[in-house]
Amino acid sequence: MPALDPTPPPADTVVPADTLPTDTLPTDVLRLLADPLRATLVGLLARETLCTCHLVDETGASQTNISNHLRLLRGAGLVAAEPHGRYTYYRLRPEALRALAATLTGLAERAEAAGSEPTGNRRPC
């Protein structure tokens, strides 16, 4: 896994999910996954490696639309492309999802620890 860089990226840059510190909520990656078609693509690619034509058949979306969504998912490091003859196959990168899950798990654990007392971890006014 690449070393974590504490400096924030420019606002228009999508940060690969597997390079995020575990105490920062990756809103750019969550925003990508919040799109219904991209969420469907991720679910399909979790089952098997597929080419664009398979994804078009499974979703009913246009090839151009699928390709644009895959480009964004690749840019975020969630999907890898594998050329195979005339076709390009896409697969989900489980390590990127594990990094995202670790970030969310870390936040949940901190919230659980902070809320273990009846008064919680309140900052005085």
PyMOL commands that set and color helices and strands:
alter all, ss='L'
color gray80, all
select helices_A, chain A and resi 17-19+27-34+36-47+52-59+63-75+94-114
alter helices_A, ss='H'
color red, helices_A
select strands_A, chain A and resi 50-51+79-84+87-92
alter strands_A, ss='S'
color yellow, strands_A
deselect
rebuild
show_as cartoon
